[in-house]
């Protein structure tokens, strides 16, 4: 039952830059979770080609993870200090807790984080934020009501300036940003969300939150209710025994799809005030070095969505229209960066629910994929048939399904010559 965190740790170990942040403390007795991660990563490295990872490193990690990670499974910890008491858990939930915990303070050898206000924002900042939000709505209203073709150019520039200021204020006010410079440079990004009422057209900015994990909801019921899904269902439900007619969905479409506004959201336009008529659009302002996608397959009845995900080893957020930039795409530190990513690792799950079944990982080693399944390591022959994409496409409906995807940004290789 350790496979949910072992598979995730293997993906982290093959995430460029992650191991470096823990490389200096592996030989020191671990007194906290970060120290245990360091020892575990070193033990995994030493175990390549061996039968198993050092039991002492595994036990050390279990103990400190149990002590420091919060309870979540009906008041119980995800990781038990005693492996005999361990139950299967959700790999995404473990990764989220681990990054939150490790990023909550500087790693060994890191400088202290820049001072942040621990209290509520000052009145002047809140007023400026309200002003920016109001001006954004007014500018978009002028654009929609104007017949002047030159208006769009001026509006685009004005909206860009306001959104940039809005994002910077939200970033400075955030209490969830990482305190570890090393981990934030790898995983942290910023998404920019906007909400639009489909009834009256009212537009407003609705958040610019930092993020380390991005959720992709995979649920066939939404497509079954569409006109195309209904036609397919009428033709094919008798062939599938009433099961969903949707067998696969493209990752690109899921990323580009607008989502409904949060349940109960009411349009703030005093002449509208409608509930359930608004959609939420998300774009990325600060692009993380490693984009981790959580493929959320949970359905309302607790079961797992069996629809296959169509994904590729390359992902360009810019071509998908998912990058909100103000002249050029920016990384976490507001430096120019590419929008292209390539797949480095993936966690797969086999079982009816996230807290049952089995987890294993695929990691990219040089140019070949390696399957890591508990202590078993299998280097796969190069070829399209031995990739995470092929596994997802060829498994049966109740077989292995991807739940975590680790995409690495295609940054240019730095010249280390003096």
N, C-alpha and C positions, 0 to 999 in steps of 0.2 A: 504493500500500500504506500510505499515511499515514492512510487514512480511519478506522481504528479509534480513533486518538487525536484526530483532527480532529472527529469526530462527538461524542466524549465532551467535548471542550473546549467545543463549542457548547452542550451541555447545562449545563455548569458556568457558562458565561457568562450564561446565562439563569436561573441559580439565584439567587433574591433574596439579596443581601448578599455574594455571593462576590466580585464585581468590586471592591467597596469596600475589601476587605482588601489589594488590590494596586494601588489607584489612585494612590498617592503616589510610586511608584518607576518608572513606565513610561519616563520621560525619562532615567533614569540608566542608563549602560551596564551590562548584565547581567553579573554575575560568578557567579551561581548559578542554580539552577532557579527559585526564587521570583521572581527578577528577570526571567527569561525568560518566566515565566507572565504577569507584569505587562505586558511588552512585547507579548506575543502577544495578550492580551485587548484591549489598546489598538488593536493593528493590526486585529483582527477588527471592532472598533467602527468604525474609520476605513474599513474596506472595505465596509461596508453600502452596497449599490447599485453597488459597483465590481465589476470582473471577478475579482479575487483578493486574498488577504491578502498583505501585504508579504513577499517572499521572504527578506529579511534577518531578519525576526521569526521566520519558520518555521525558518530555518537555525540561528538563535540558540537556539530552543527544542530543536531536535533535538540540538544539541551538549550542552547542559546536562542534558537528560533522559538522554542516553546516559551521561554522566559520573556522575550521581547516583542514577538508579534502578537497583535491583539486577538481576543476571542471573537469568533464570528459564526461558527457553525453551532447554532442553538446554544450559545454561551460557552462553547468549547473552543480550544485552540486548534488551528489547522494542523500543526505539527506537534506530536507527542514526544516527550523526552524518552519514553520507553517505546521502542519499536513494536513491542507486543501489543500495545494499545492503539497503534496507528490505524486510522480509517482512511479510505480513499477520499480525496478532497479535490477541489477545483483548482487547476493549474493557474488560471488567470487570477483568481482571488489570492493565491499565494504570491504570484509575481507582483501584484498591486501592493500587497502588504509589505513585501520585502523592499521594494523600491522606496515606498513611503518611509520605512524605518531607516534604511541606509542613507537616504537623502535628507533626513531630518537634522543631521549635524555633519560637520566636516569630517572627512576620512582622515586617517592618521597621516600627518605631514602636511595637511592642507591648511592654508591660512584661515582665520575666522571669517565668517560671512560678513558682508557689509551690513551696517545697522539697519533694522527695519522697525517700523512702528508696530508695537504689539497691541495698541489700543485702537479704538475706532478712528476712521479718517477725520481730519479736521474739517471744519465747516466750510472753509474756503475751497478745498478740494472737491467736496461733495457738490457745492454750488456750481463749480466749473464743469463737473461731470454732467449735471443736469442741464446746463446750458448747451453743452456739446450735443447731447442727446436730442434736445429740442431743436437745435439748429439743423441737425441731420434730417429730422422729419420734415422741417419746413423746406429745406432745399429739394428733397425728393418730391414734395408736393408741387413746388414750382415747376419742376421738370415735367411732371405728369400732366400739368394743366397748360403748358406752353406749347404753342405751335411754331416757335422760332427754332429753326434747325441748328443755329449756332449755340443755342442754350445748352445742348448736351455736352459740348466741350467744356464750357465754364462750370457746369454742374459736376462733371466728372472730376475736375481739379478741386473744386470746393469740397465735394464728398470725400475725396482722397485725403485732403488735409484734416478734415474733421475726424475721419475714421482713424487716422494715424494718432491724433491727439487722444482720442477715446481709448485706443489700445494701450498707449503708453501710461495713461492714468490707471487703467484697470490692472496693468502689469505691476505698477508700483504699489497698488493697494492689495495685491494678492497675498494671502497668508499661506498658500499651498505651494509656493515655489520652493525648490530644493535648496538646502543650505550647503550641499556638497558641490563645489565647482566642477569636480571631475564627472560626477554622475549627471549633473544638469547639462553639461556640454554634450553628453551622449544621448540622453533620452528626452530632454525637455524641449517643448515647443509651445506655440501659442495659437489657439484657434480663435477666429473672429466670427461671431454668430449674429445674424440679423433675422428679424421676424417681419412678415408681411401678411396683412389681412387680405384674403382672397375676395372678400365682399366689398370693402371700401378702398382697398389699395394702400392702406396706411402702413408705412415702412418705419422701422425703428431698429437701432442697434440693441442687441439683447445679451451681450456678454463678450468678453475677450479673455478667456481663462487660459492659464498655463495647463499643459497636459503632458503626461508621460506614456499613457496607454490610450489608444483610440478604439472605441467600440464600433463594431460593424454588426448590426442586428440582422440575423438570418432567420426569417420566418416566412414560410410559404403561404400562410393564411392571407397576407396582404395581397399577394398576386392572384390567389384563388378568387378573391372578390372582385377583381377587375373584369372588364368586358371580355378581354382575351382569355383570362383564366376561366370564366364561365363557359365560353364556347368550347375551350379545350376540355373542360370538365364534363360537358354534355356529351362530347364525342368519346371521351376516354374513361369516364368513371366506371363504366361497366366492365372495362378491361382491367382496371386497377383495384377492383373491389371497393370502390368508394374512397380510396386513398387520394392524396393530393396529386393533381396532374402536373405540378411543377417538379421537375427532377433535378434541375441545376439552375444556378443564378450567377451572373458575372459579378466579380468583385468591383469592377469599374462602375457598373450601374448602381451598385449599392452605395458606393462612396459619393456618387454624384447626386443621388436621390435626396430631394428635400424631405424633411420629416415633419410630422405634425407638431405644432407648438405644445408645450407641456399641458397635460390634462387640466382643464379648468381655466386655461388662459383666456382672458377677455380682451378684446380689442380696445386699446385705450382711447380711441376716437369717440368723443362724446356723442356723435351722431350715429355711431354704429353699435359699440358695446356688445358685439356678438361673441359668443363662446364657441370654440371648435371650428372657426373659419380661418385660422392663421397657420401658416407654414414657417418652418425654421430652416434657414440656409446656413451652412458652415463652410468657411474657407480657412486656409492656414496662413498666418502671418509670419511666424517664426517657425522655420522648418527644422525638425530635430535631426540630429546626425543619424540616429537609428529610430525608424518609425515602427513601433510595435502595434500591430492590429489584433484586437481581441475579437474573434468571430463568435458572437454570442448566439448560441443555438437554443437557448432555453425557451420553452413554450409555456403557455399559461397553465397547462396541466402538469408541469414539472418534467415532461418528457423532453427528449432532444430532437431538434429539427434535423431530419435526415437528408435534406436537400444538399446536393453537392455544390461546392463553391468553385467557380471557374476563375482561377487566378494564374498569373504569369510570373516568371522570374524577374521581369522588368516592370517598373511602375513609375510613370511620369505624372506627378501631381499637377504640373503646369499645363500639360496637354489636356488634362481632364478638367481644367478650369477651376481647380481647387486651391489655387494660390492667390492670396490677396496681397499684392505688393505695391509699393509706391515708387516705381521706377525700375526696381529689380528685386528678385527674390532674396530673402534674408534668412540667415540662420538664427540660432538662439541668441547670439550676441550682436545681432543686427549687422552682420557682415554679409556681403554678397555670396550666394551659394547656388548650386544647381538645384533643379527640381526633380531630377531623375534618381531613382532608387533601384537596387537589385536585391533579390532575396538571399539572405544569409542562413536562416534557420527557421524551423517550424516545429510546433508541438502538435501531435495528433492524439486523438482520443477514440477509444472503442468502448462503447457501453451505452445503456439507455439514458443515464443522467450524468451530469458533471461530477457528482460525488459517488460514482460507481464505475466499474469497468477498469480500463487500463490506459496509461499514457506512455508515449514514446516520442523520440525526437528525430528529426532529420537536420543535419548540419552540413554546411558547405566547407569542405577541406580542400584547399587549392582549387582544382577545377572539378572535383568529384563530390557527389553526395555520400554522406555516411549516415547510416541508420544506427541510433543509439537506443537500445531497449534494455533498461536496467543495466546489468553487467555485460550484456552482449553488444559488441560493436561490429558492424558489418559495413565494409567499404564497398559501395555499389559500383558496378561497371558503368563507365560513361555512356550516356545515351538517353534519349527522350523518354524511354520506358522506365528509367530508374531515377525519377525525380519526384519531389513532393506533389507537383501538379499531376503527374501520371497516377500516383497513388490515390489522390482524391477523386480523380475521374473514373478509375477502374474498380474501386471498392463497391461492394453491394450496399444497399440502402442502410443496413444495420452494421456496416463495417467501420473502418477507421475514417474519421473526419477531422479536418484541420481545425484547431481552436486558437492557435497563436501563430502569427506571422511576423518575422523580424526582417525588415527591409533596411538596407544600408544605403545612405546617400552617396552618390557617385562624385565625391569631392576630387578635385585634381590632386595628383600626387605631388607632395611638397618636395622641393629640391633641398636636400640636406647638405649640399656642398657649400663650403665657405666661400 
